[in-house]
Amino acid sequence: MLSPEAYRRITLVALLSLAFIIVTGGAVRLTGSGLGCPEWPNCDDGRLVAPLQFHALVEFVNRMITGLVSVAVIVAVLGSRRLSPRRQDLVWLSWGLVAGVFSQAILGGITVKVELAPPFVMAHFLLSMVILANAVVLHWRAGKPPTPSRSPVAAPADGKGGLDLRRFGTLMLATTALVVFLGTVVTAAGPHGGDEKAKRLDVPIHRAAQVHGAGAMLLLAMVVAMLVLLARARYPDEVRQRGRVLLAVVLAQAGIGYIQYFTGVPVLLVGAHIAGATLLWATVVRFRLGLGAATFAVEKHEQAADTRPEGVGGVTVNAVR
């Protein structure tokens, strides 16, 4: 049998491997190696292993990394079935990783077959983000009991119902998803298509970048507003700390984005921006999970207080009506 602590370490390996493959996939595109292996699953006609050519080797190594990621998610599934006590939510989440990686492999093969057509490259990256979110949720829940903690947590201010920030957090998560999507539009219209012959999206790159930048500024404003609201409410310190981490990630990512735009989108900065997008998405998902868990704990604490019998100094009193 497997302990919860050991299984959480397994889910962390799966999470990190999925984040790593996103970054290495970006490296394939930025080095122009997207069609280094023009066939799937073989690298070339009748050849599984790449020839000793730079672009072919870069693409082939990325495929090998995909194989290691597949092993990591399979281990996560096996671990969920060996976990003691057994938890069905973790089993389903781990199977979600397997389904995502399998779908990603198929989509990757199709992307190669259509010679890196922009819509398929965009879909390939966005599906990676969906899988990454699944991995973040799995790792988060693997570190929690089957139900959120019932320990007393300071209730949010502003009335009996409190200041419930879950909906705002969900809106912030949706805004981040929109910003990431707009980022794929900018990339699809930009110069780094993964191959010299790859078609580019027929969208003016400066207009796409402006819309993407406006979305980033909106997200930044929402994160600042969230921090202000968290300061007003009596949420746990750890929730506010995650909010500050999120703000730092958004600022860093926005800074990289603007620098790369005004310096002609150099390869290294674009790579850093891809890594930053991966970190930003994982951080936002984790922040939303923490916000929901804290609010749930508050609700349970308030319910317990409402059902507590009347008393003085901890002694129960039978009220006379």
LUMKOLNU-836785 format. One record per atom (N, C-alpha, C): x, y, z; residue in three letters. Coordinates in steps of 0.02 Angstrom, whole numbers, padded with zeros to 5 digits, always signed. Example, Ala and Ser with C-alpha at 12.3 -4.5 7.8 and 13.67 -1.06 7.14 Angstrom:
LUMKOLNU-836785
+00660-00284+00390ALA+00615-00225+00390ALA+00660-00165+00390ALA+00642-00112+00354SER+00684-00053+00357SER+00645+00002+00394SER
***
This chain:
LUMKOLNU-836785
+00042-00060+00000MET+00000+00000+00000MET+00044+00063+00000MET+00015+00119-00020LEU+00051+00181-00028LEU+00023+00233+00020LEU+00067+00270+00053SER+00045+00321+00100SER+00026+00385+00062SER-00017+00427+00091PRO-00035+00490+00058PRO+00026+00534+00044PRO+00075+00535+00089GLU+00134+00576+00078GLU+00173+00552+00017GLU+00181+00487+00011ALA+00217+00459-00047ALA+00180+00473-00111ALA+00114+00467-00109TYR+00075+00478-00171TYR+00078+00552-00191TYR+00080+00597-00143ARG+00085+00667-00161ARG+00151+00682-00196ARG+00204+00648-00175ARG+00269+00656-00210ARG+00265+00631-00282ARG+00227+00577-00292ILE+00218+00551-00360ILE+00181+00601-00403ILE+00129+00632-00375THR+00090+00681-00414THR+00132+00743-00428THR+00178+00760-00383LEU+00222+00817-00396LEU+00269+00803-00455LEU+00295+00742-00459VAL+00338+00723-00516VAL+00298+00728-00580VAL+00236+00704-00580ALA+00194+00708-00639ALA+00181+00780-00659ALA+00167+00822-00610LEU+00154+00893-00623LEU+00216+00927-00653LEU+00273+00916-00624LEU+00335+00948-00648LEU+00353+00922-00718LEU+00341+00858-00731SER+00357+00831-00797SER+00312+00860-00850SER+00249+00871-00833LEU+00202+00900-00882LEU+00219+00973-00895LEU+00241+01010-00844ALA+00263+01079-00854ALA+00326+01080-00897ALA+00371+01033-00884PHE+00434+01030-00921PHE+00423+01017-00995PHE+00376+00972-01012ILE+00365+00955-01082ILE+00335+01015-01119ILE+00299+01058-01085ILE+00274+01119-01117ILE+00332+01164-01138ILE+00380+01171-01093VAL+00438+01213-01107VAL+00481+01183-01163VAL+00493+01117-01161THR+00533+01085-01213THR+00496+01087-01280THR+00430+01083-01279GLY+00392+01090-01340GLY+00401+01159-01370GLY+00405+01210-01327GLY+00419+01277-01351GLY+00488+01282-01381GLY+00536+01245-01352ALA+00604+01246-01379ALA+00606+01215-01449ALA+00565+01164-01461VAL+00561+01134-01527VAL+00539+01186-01578VAL+00488+01224-01561ARG+00463+01274-01607ARG+00512+01331-01617ARG+00543+01353-01563LEU+00588+01410-01567LEU+00653+01395-01604LEU+00672+01332-01606THR+00732+01313-01644THR+00715+01294-01716THR+00651+01301-01734GLY+00631+01284-01802GLY+00633+01210-01816GLY+00623+01169-01763SER+00629+01096-01770SER+00562+01060-01771SER+00508+01098-01782GLY+00442+01068-01778GLY+00430+01012-01829GLY+00464+01017-01886LEU+00458+00965-01937LEU+00524+00927-01945LEU+00564+00927-01892GLY+00627+00889-01893GLY+00615+00815-01903GLY+00560+00791-01875CYS+00536+00723-01887CYS+00468+00729-01922CYS+00466+00724-01988PRO+00405+00739-02025PRO+00353+00684-02023PRO+00368+00627-01991GLU+00321+00572-01987GLU+00303+00558-01915GLU+00250+00519-01906TRP+00228+00498-01839TRP+00199+00428-01843TRP+00218+00380-01800PRO+00265+00388-01743PRO+00338+00384-01763PRO+00353+00360-01825ASN+00423+00360-01846ASN+00447+00431-01855ASN+00513+00440-01851CYS+00541+00506-01863CYS+00539+00523-01938CYS+00554+00472-01978ASP+00553+00480-02051ASP+00531+00415-02081ASP+00525+00411-02147ASP+00503+00350-02180ASP+00547+00292-02160ASP+00516+00243-02126GLY+00552+00182-02107GLY+00605+00191-02054GLY+00608+00249-02022ARG+00660+00262-01972ARG+00626+00288-01908ARG+00633+00249-01854LEU+00604+00269-01790LEU+00649+00321-01756LEU+00714+00309-01757VAL+00762+00353-01724VAL+00784+00408-01773VAL+00793+00468-01746ALA+00811+00525-01788ALA+00882+00517-01815ALA+00894+00542-01876PRO+00962+00544-01902PRO+01003+00597-01865PRO+01068+00597-01876LEU+01112+00644-01842LEU+01108+00713-01874LEU+01050+00743-01867GLN+01037+00810-01892GLN+01005+00851-01836GLN+01024+00914-01831PHE+01004+00955-01774PHE+00928+00956-01763PHE+00891+00977-01814HIS+00818+00984-01807HIS+00785+00918-01792HIS+00808+00866-01825ALA+00778+00799-01814ALA+00792+00776-01742ALA+00852+00788-01718LEU+00869+00766-01650LEU+00830+00805-01598LEU+00821+00870-01609VAL+00782+00910-01561VAL+00711+00884-01556VAL+00679+00873-01612GLU+00610+00847-01612GLU+00607+00777-01582GLU+00657+00735-01598PHE+00657+00666-01573PHE+00666+00665-01497PHE+00711+00707-01471VAL+00721+00710-01399VAL+00657+00731-01364VAL+00621+00778-01394ASN+00557+00800-01364ASN+00507+00743-01363ASN+00507+00701-01414ARG+00463+00643-01414ARG+00482+00594-01360ARG+00547+00586-01348MET+00570+00541-01295MET+00549+00568-01226MET+00552+00633-01219ILE+00529+00664-01156ILE+00455+00651-01146ILE+00417+00652-01201THR+00346+00636-01197THR+00336+00565-01171THR+00381+00520-01191GLY+00377+00452-01165GLY+00388+00449-01090GLY+00436+00489-01065LEU+00448+00491-00993LEU+00388+00521-00956LEU+00357+00571-00986VAL+00297+00601-00956VAL+00242+00548-00952VAL+00235+00508-01003SER+00185+00455-01004SER+00196+00407-00947SER+00259+00390-00934VAL+00275+00346-00878VAL+00254+00378-00812VAL+00268+00443-00805ALA+00251+00478-00743ALA+00176+00478-00729ALA+00136+00488-00781VAL+00063+00490-00769VAL+00035+00420-00758VAL+00065+00370-00789ILE+00044+00301-00777ILE+00059+00281-00705ILE+00118+00302-00680VAL+00135+00289-00610VAL+00085+00324-00564VAL+00062+00383-00584ALA+00012+00418-00543ALA-00053+00379-00539ALA-00073+00347-00595VAL-00133+00306-00595VAL-00123+00245-00550VAL-00067+00211-00559LEU-00054+00151-00518LEU-00050+00169-00444LEU-00019+00227-00430GLY-00014+00248-00361GLY-00082+00263-00330GLY-00127+00292-00369SER-00194+00307-00343SER-00232+00243-00326SER-00217+00189-00360ARG-00251+00126-00346ARG-00219+00088-00287ARG-00158+00108-00270ARG-00124+00077-00214ARG-00128+00120-00151ARG-00159+00178-00157LEU-00161+00225-00101LEU-00204+00199-00045LEU-00181+00210+00016SER-00219+00190+00075SER-00227+00251+00121SER-00290+00273+00132PRO-00352+00245+00108PRO-00365+00262+00034PRO-00403+00220+00000ARG-00417+00229-00071ARG-00464+00289-00080ARG-00449+00331-00129ARG-00490+00390-00143ARG-00508+00392-00217ARG-00573+00389-00231GLN-00595+00385-00300GLN-00582+00450-00337GLN-00584+00508-00302ASP-00572+00571-00336ASP-00501+00574-00365ASP-00452+00546-00329LEU-00384+00546-00354LEU-00375+00495-00411LEU-00412+00441-00409VAL-00410+00393-00463VAL-00433+00425-00528VAL-00490+00460-00525TRP-00517+00492-00586TRP-00471+00547-00611TRP-00444+00586-00566LEU-00399+00640-00587LEU-00335+00612-00619LEU-00309+00558-00592SER-00249+00528-00622SER-00264+00499-00690SER-00322+00469-00699TRP-00342+00444-00765TRP-00352+00502-00814TRP-00371+00560-00788GLY-00376+00619-00830GLY-00309+00638-00861GLY-00255+00629-00823LEU-00188+00642-00850LEU-00172+00594-00907LEU-00188+00531-00898VAL-00174+00482-00950VAL-00214+00499-01013VAL-00277+00515-01005ALA-00319+00533-01063ALA-00291+00595-01097ALA-00268+00643-01057GLY-00241+00704-01086GLY-00177+00693-01125GLY-00131+00654-01097VAL-00068+00640-01131VAL-00079+00600-01194VAL-00125+00552-01192PHE-00141+00512-01251PHE-00171+00556-01306PHE-00217+00601-01286SER-00246+00647-01335SER-00194+00694-01364SER-00148+00715-01320GLN-00095+00760-01342GLN-00049+00726-01394GLN-00036+00662-01384ALA+00006+00626-01431ALA-00027+00621-01500ALA-00092+00608-01499ILE-00130+00605-01562ILE-00130+00673-01596ILE-00145+00725-01557LEU-00147+00792-01585LEU-00078+00814-01611LEU-00026+00793-01575GLY+00041+00809-01598GLY+00057+00777-01665GLY+00035+00714-01673GLY+00045+00680-01737GLY+00008+00715-01794GLY-00054+00736-01779ILE-00093+00771-01830ILE-00060+00838-01847ILE-00034+00872-01796THR-00001+00937-01807THR+00058+00929-01854THR+00095+00875-01847VAL+00151+00863-01892VAL+00125+00848-01963VAL+00072+00809-01967LYS+00044+00790-02033LYS+00020+00851-02071LYS-00008+00901-02036VAL-00034+00961-02070VAL+00020+01015-02074VAL+00082+00996-02061GLU+00140+01040-02069GLU+00135+01103-02026GLU+00117+01092-01964LEU+00116+01146-01913LEU+00067+01202-01930LEU+00009+01183-01954ALA-00043+01233-01967ALA-00059+01268-01901ALA-00061+01335-01901PRO-00069+01373-01838PRO-00126+01350-01792PRO-00187+01336-01818PRO-00239+01316-01771PRO-00222+01252-01732PRO-00186+01206-01764PHE-00168+01144-01730PHE-00112+01155-01680PHE-00065+01199-01696VAL-00011+01216-01649VAL-00041+01250-01588VAL-00089+01295-01599MET-00122+01329-01544MET-00160+01278-01500MET-00196+01233-01532ALA-00234+01183-01495ALA-00187+01138-01455ALA-00129+01122-01483HIS-00079+01080-01450HIS-00057+01112-01385HIS-00044+01177-01386PHE-00022+01213-01326PHE-00079+01219-01276PHE-00138+01236-01299LEU-00195+01245-01254LEU-00214+01180-01220LEU-00210+01124-01256LEU-00224+01060-01225LEU-00173+01045-01170LEU-00111+01065-01182SER-00059+01057-01130SER-00079+01094-01067SER-00108+01153-01074MET-00129+01192-01016MET-00186+01158-00979MET-00231+01127-01016VAL-00286+01090-00984VAL-00258+01032-00943VAL-00211+00995-00972ILE-00180+00939-00936ILE-00142+00964-00875ILE-00108+01020-00882LEU-00071+01048-00826LEU-00118+01067-00769LEU-00175+01096-00786ALA-00225+01113-00734ALA-00248+01050-00698ALA-00259+00996-00735ASN-00279+00933-00706ASN-00226+00909-00656ASN-00162+00916-00677ALA-00107+00894-00633ALA-00102+00936-00570ALA-00115+01002-00576VAL-00113+01045-00517VAL-00168+01026-00468VAL-00228+01012-00494VAL-00284+00992-00452VAL-00269+00925-00418VAL-00240+00878-00456LEU-00223+00813-00427LEU-00173+00820-00371LEU-00120+00859-00383HIS-00069+00868-00331HIS-00098+00904-00270HIS-00141+00953-00282TRP-00172+00990-00227TRP-00215+00944-00184TRP-00258+00906-00217ARG-00305+00863-00179ARG-00270+00804-00147ARG-00213+00783-00176ALA-00175+00728-00145ALA-00146+00749-00078ALA-00138+00814-00068GLY-00111+00839-00005GLY-00164+00858+00045GLY-00227+00847+00028LYS-00283+00865+00072LYS-00322+00802+00091LYS-00359+00806+00147PRO-00402+00750+00164PRO-00459+00745+00114PRO-00498+00690+00116PRO-00553+00681+00067PRO-00601+00740+00064PRO-00611+00774+00120THR-00651+00835+00121THR-00607+00891+00148THR-00619+00954+00128PRO-00577+01009+00153PRO-00577+01012+00229PRO-00525+01041+00255SER-00515+01044+00327SER-00573+01076+00363SER-00591+01047+00421ARG-00645+01076+00461ARG-00617+01117+00520ARG-00551+01127+00520SER-00522+01165+00574SER-00545+01237+00572SER-00552+01270+00630PRO-00576+01340+00630PRO-00533+01385+00589PRO-00565+01424+00546VAL-00531+01473+00504VAL-00568+01539+00513VAL-00531+01593+00519ALA-00562+01658+00528ALA-00610+01673+00471ALA-00671+01690+00488ALA-00722+01702+00436ALA-00710+01768+00401ALA-00727+01772+00337PRO-00721+01835+00301PRO-00766+01888+00333PRO-00747+01951+00325ALA-00786+02005+00353ALA-00846+02021+00309ALA-00879+02075+00324ASP-00936+02101+00286ASP-00999+02060+00294ASP-01020+02050+00355GLY-01085+02019+00365GLY-01082+01945+00379GLY-01139+01917+00396LYS-01142+01847+00415LYS-01121+01802+00358LYS-01142+01819+00296GLY-01124+01778+00239GLY-01051+01784+00220GLY-01018+01838+00243GLY-00947+01847+00228GLY-00935+01873+00159GLY-00873+01888+00145LEU-00852+01912+00080LEU-00827+01851+00041LEU-00870+01822+00001ASP-00853+01761-00035ASP-00820+01779-00101ASP-00756+01764-00107LEU-00716+01783-00165LEU-00709+01727-00216LEU-00746+01673-00206ARG-00738+01616-00252ARG-00759+01634-00323ARG-00814+01670-00331ARG-00836+01688-00399ARG-00787+01735-00433ARG-00760+01781-00394PHE-00710+01826-00422PHE-00647+01788-00441PHE-00629+01739-00399GLY-00572+01697-00414GLY-00582+01656-00478GLY-00644+01632-00487THR-00659+01594-00548THR-00656+01640-00609THR-00680+01702-00602LEU-00676+01750-00657LEU-00603+01767-00673LEU-00562+01771-00622MET-00491+01783-00632MET-00458+01725-00669MET-00479+01664-00652LEU-00453+01605-00686LEU-00474+01605-00759LEU-00537+01623-00773ALA-00560+01627-00842ALA-00523+01681-00881ALA-00509+01737-00849THR-00472+01791-00882THR-00401+01767-00899THR-00371+01730-00854THR-00304+01703-00868THR-00306+01656-00929THR-00358+01614-00932ALA-00365+01569-00989ALA-00371+01609-01054ALA-00409+01664-01052LEU-00416+01707-01111LEU-00350+01737-01131LEU-00311+01761-01082VAL-00246+01791-01096VAL-00199+01740-01127VAL-00200+01678-01101VAL-00158+01625-01130VAL-00179+01611-01202VAL-00244+01608-01214PHE-00268+01597-01283PHE-00245+01653-01329PHE-00252+01715-01307LEU-00231+01771-01348LEU-00155+01768-01360LEU-00118+01742-01312GLY-00047+01734-01321GLY-00031+01684-01377GLY-00072+01631-01383THR-00061+01583-01438THR-00076+01616-01506THR-00123+01662-01507VAL-00139+01698-01569VAL-00078+01740-01590VAL-00048+01775-01541VAL+00011+01815-01556VAL+00067+01771-01583VAL+00078+01715-01550THR+00130+01669-01572THR+00117+01642-01642THR+00054+01624-01655ALA+00037+01596-01720ALA+00045+01647-01776ALA+00041+01711-01759ALA+00051+01763-01809ALA+00123+01788-01813ALA+00164+01767-01765GLY+00233+01791-01760GLY+00282+01752-01802GLY+00346+01767-01793PRO+00397+01738-01837PRO+00419+01667-01818PRO+00402+01644-01758HIS+00427+01578-01735HIS+00373+01525-01747HIS+00372+01499-01807GLY+00319+01451-01824GLY+00339+01379-01817GLY+00401+01365-01797GLY+00422+01296-01789GLY+00458+01269-01851GLY+00450+01302-01907ASP+00484+01283-01969ASP+00481+01341-02017ASP+00531+01348-02059GLU+00533+01405-02105GLU+00475+01404-02154GLU+00449+01345-02169LYS+00395+01339-02218LYS+00325+01339-02186LYS+00324+01340-02120ALA+00259+01337-02086ALA+00218+01400-02100ALA+00154+01391-02113LYS+00110+01447-02125LYS+00100+01486-02060LYS+00085+01550-02066ARG+00071+01592-02009ARG-00001+01614-02009ARG-00028+01629-01951LEU-00097+01651-01945LEU-00104+01720-01978LEU-00156+01727-02018ASP-00166+01789-02056ASP-00199+01842-02012ASP-00160+01864-01963VAL-00182+01916-01915VAL-00124+01964-01906VAL-00136+02030-01909PRO-00081+02078-01896PRO-00052+02067-01826PRO+00012+02052-01823ILE+00042+02033-01759ILE+00039+02090-01709ILE+00045+02153-01732HIS+00044+02208-01685HIS-00025+02216-01654HIS-00079+02202-01694ARG-00146+02206-01666ARG-00158+02149-01617ARG-00135+02090-01635ALA-00143+02033-01590ALA-00106+02045-01524ALA-00046+02074-01529ALA-00006+02089-01470ALA-00040+02142-01426ALA-00072+02191-01458GLN-00107+02243-01420GLN-00165+02214-01381GLN-00204+02171-01413VAL-00261+02140-01379VAL-00236+02095-01322VAL-00184+02057-01336HIS-00154+02014-01285HIS-00129+02055-01226HIS-00096+02111-01241GLY-00071+02155-01188GLY-00127+02185-01147GLY-00182+02203-01180ALA-00240+02231-01144ALA-00269+02179-01097ALA-00272+02116-01120GLY-00296+02063-01077GLY-00250+02053-01017GLY-00185+02058-01028ALA-00137+02051-00973ALA-00146+02106-00921ALA-00158+02168-00945MET-00169+02223-00899MET-00234+02214-00859MET-00284+02187-00892LEU-00347+02173-00857LEU-00335+02121-00802LEU-00297+02069-00818LEU-00282+02018-00768LEU-00243+02048-00710LEU-00194+02091-00725LEU-00155+02123-00673LEU-00200+02164-00626LEU-00248+02202-00656ALA-00294+02242-00616ALA-00337+02197-00571ALA-00358+02140-00598MET-00399+02093-00559MET-00361+02064-00501MET-00297+02048-00512VAL-00256+02020-00458VAL-00246+02072-00403VAL-00234+02134-00422VAL-00226+02188-00372VAL-00291+02196-00333VAL-00348+02196-00369ALA-00413+02202-00335ALA-00424+02144-00287ALA-00404+02084-00308MET-00411+02026-00265MET-00370+02034-00201MET-00309+02060-00207LEU-00268+02070-00148LEU-00299+02121-00101LEU-00330+02173-00129VAL-00364+02223-00087VAL-00422+02191-00050VAL-00461+02151-00084LEU-00518+02117-00053LEU-00495+02067-00001LEU-00440+02032-00014LEU-00414+01985+00035LEU-00391+02021+00098LEU-00365+02081+00090ALA-00344+02120+00147ALA-00403+02142+00190ALA-00460+02156+00158ARG-00520+02176+00195ARG-00551+02117+00231ARG-00549+02059+00199ALA-00579+01999+00229ALA-00529+01964+00273ALA-00556+01925+00320ARG-00512+01890+00367ARG-00497+01820+00341ARG-00471+01817+00281TYR-00448+01753+00254TYR-00381+01734+00286TYR-00364+01670+00286PRO-00300+01650+00316PRO-00240+01683+00281PRO-00186+01690+00317ASP-00126+01722+00290ASP-00100+01685+00229ASP-00106+01619+00228GLU-00080+01580+00172GLU-00116+01597+00107GLU-00179+01615+00110VAL-00216+01634+00050VAL-00189+01701+00024VAL-00178+01748+00069ARG-00151+01813+00048ARG-00080+01806+00020ARG-00042+01759+00049GLN+00026+01748+00025GLN+00025+01719-00046GLN-00022+01674-00059ARG-00028+01647-00127ARG-00048+01702-00176ARG-00088+01749-00152GLY-00107+01806-00194GLY-00047+01850-00211GLY-00004+01860-00162ARG+00056+01900-00176ARG+00103+01865-00224ARG+00109+01799-00218VAL+00149+01761-00265VAL+00121+01767-00335VAL+00055+01763-00341LEU+00022+01770-00406LEU+00036+01838-00436LEU+00033+01890-00395LEU+00047+01958-00420LEU+00118+01962-00447LEU+00166+01933-00412ALA+00236+01935-00435ALA+00243+01899-00501ALA+00209+01842-00510VAL+00214+01804-00572VAL+00183+01844-00630VAL+00126+01875-00617VAL+00093+01915-00670VAL+00137+01973-00691VAL+00167+02008-00642LEU+00210+02064-00658LEU+00271+02042-00698LEU+00301+01986-00678ALA+00360+01961-00714ALA+00342+01941-00785ALA+00286+01907-00792GLN+00265+01884-00859GLN+00248+01943-00904GLN+00214+01993-00876ALA+00197+02052-00916ALA+00261+02089-00936ALA+00309+02093-00890GLY+00372+02127-00906GLY+00409+02092-00962GLY+00413+02026-00959ILE+00446+01988-01012ILE+00410+01998-01079ILE+00344+01997-01076GLY+00305+02005-01138GLY+00318+02071-01172GLY+00318+02125-01133TYR+00329+02191-01163TYR+00401+02199-01188TYR+00449+02172-01150ILE+00519+02177-01172ILE+00529+02139-01237ILE+00502+02079-01242GLN+00512+02040-01303GLN+00479+02073-01363GLN+00422+02105-01352TYR+00387+02138-01408TYR+00429+02197-01435TYR+00457+02236-01390PHE+00493+02295-01412PHE+00566+02280-01432PHE+00587+02218-01423THR+00655+02199-01444THR+00655+02150-01502THR+00597+02144-01535GLY+00594+02101-01594GLY+00586+02028-01580GLY+00553+02011-01525VAL+00539+01941-01504VAL+00599+01895-01512VAL+00654+01908-01475PRO+00711+01862-01477PRO+00693+01794-01448PRO+00727+01743-01472VAL+00709+01674-01455VAL+00712+01661-01380VAL+00764+01684-01346LEU+00771+01670-01275LEU+00714+01701-01234LEU+00695+01762-01251LEU+00640+01794-01215LEU+00573+01760-01229LEU+00564+01738-01291VAL+00502+01701-01307VAL+00499+01636-01267VAL+00556+01602-01262GLY+00559+01542-01221GLY+00543+01556-01149GLY+00570+01611-01122ALA+00555+01631-01053ALA+00481+01647-01045ALA+00451+01676-01097HIS+00380+01693-01094HIS+00336+01630-01094HIS+00357+01579-01131ILE+00321+01515-01131ILE+00325+01483-01061ILE+00386+01484-01033ALA+00393+01457-00965ALA+00352+01498-00915ALA+00351+01564-00925GLY+00312+01607-00880GLY+00237+01594-00886GLY+00213+01581-00947ALA+00142+01566-00956ALA+00124+01501-00920ALA+00169+01452-00924THR+00158+01389-00889THR+00154+01399-00814THR+00201+01438-00787LEU+00201+01452-00715LEU+00140+01493-00695LEU+00122+01542-00736LEU+00064+01584-00720LEU+00000+01543-00716LEU-00010+01500-00765TRP-00071+01459-00766TRP-00074+01413-00705TRP-00019+01381-00689ALA-00018+01336-00631ALA-00030+01376-00566ALA-00002+01436-00562THR-00009+01477-00502THR-00081+01501-00493THR-00114+01520-00548VAL-00183+01543-00544VAL-00229+01485-00524VAL-00219+01427-00553VAL-00260+01369-00535VAL-00251+01353-00461VAL-00190+01353-00438ARG-00176+01338-00367ARG-00207+01391-00322ARG-00203+01454-00342PHE-00233+01507-00301PHE-00309+01497-00295PHE-00341+01480-00350ARG-00414+01469-00349ARG-00432+01410-00305ARG-00393+01358-00307LEU-00406+01300-00264LEU-00399+01319-00190LEU-00347+01357-00174GLY-00338+01378-00105GLY-00392+01424-00080GLY-00417+01466-00125LEU-00471+01512-00107LEU-00534+01473-00091LEU-00549+01424-00131GLY-00609+01384-00120GLY-00604+01343-00056GLY-00545+01314-00043ALA-00537+01274+00018ALA-00545+01316+00080ALA-00518+01377+00079ALA-00523+01421+00137ALA-00595+01442+00150ALA-00632+01457+00095THR-00701+01478+00103THR-00744+01420+00128THR-00729+01359+00104PHE-00766+01300+00127PHE-00756+01289+00202PHE-00694+01298+00224ALA-00679+01290+00295ALA-00716+01342+00336ALA-00721+01403+00310VAL-00758+01456+00344VAL-00831+01436+00351VAL-00860+01412+00296GLU-00931+01393+00298GLU-00943+01338+00349GLU-00900+01288+00351LYS-00909+01233+00398LYS-00903+01259+00470LYS-00856+01305+00481HIS-00847+01333+00548HIS-00908+01372+00569HIS-00937+01411+00523GLU-00996+01451+00539GLU-01056+01406+00552GLU-01062+01351+00513GLN-01118+01305+00525GLN-01113+01273+00594GLN-01052+01256+00613ALA-01043+01226+00680ALA-01061+01276+00734ALA-01044+01340+00724ALA-01060+01391+00773ALA-01136+01402+00777ALA-01171+01397+00720ASP-01243+01409+00720ASP-01280+01353+00757ASP-01253+01293+00756THR-01288+01236+00787THR-01266+01225+00859THR-01218+01265+00884ARG-01193+01257+00951ARG-01247+01278+01001ARG-01259+01239+01054PRO-01310+01259+01104PRO-01288+01321+01141PRO-01339+01358+01165GLU-01324+01419+01202GLU-01289+01402+01267GLU-01241+01444+01284GLY-01205+01431+01345GLY-01168+01493+01370GLY-01145+01489+01431VAL-01106+01543+01460VAL-01041+01514+01486VAL-00984+01542+01460GLY-00920+01517+01483GLY-00908+01445+01466GLY-00941+01422+01410GLY-00930+01353+01388GLY-00979+01305+01420GLY-01024+01328+01468VAL-01072+01285+01500VAL-01138+01291+01465VAL-01168+01235+01447THR-01232+01236+01412THR-01287+01263+01456THR-01330+01305+01428VAL-01385+01335+01465VAL-01450+01319+01430VAL-01499+01295+01466ASN-01565+01283+01438ASN-01604+01348+01441ASN-01615+01378+01384ALA-01648+01442+01381ALA-01722+01433+01396ALA-01751+01480+01435VAL-01821+01479+01451VAL-01858+01523+01402VAL-01905+01495+01364ARG-01941+01533+01312ARG-02005+01560+01342ARG
***
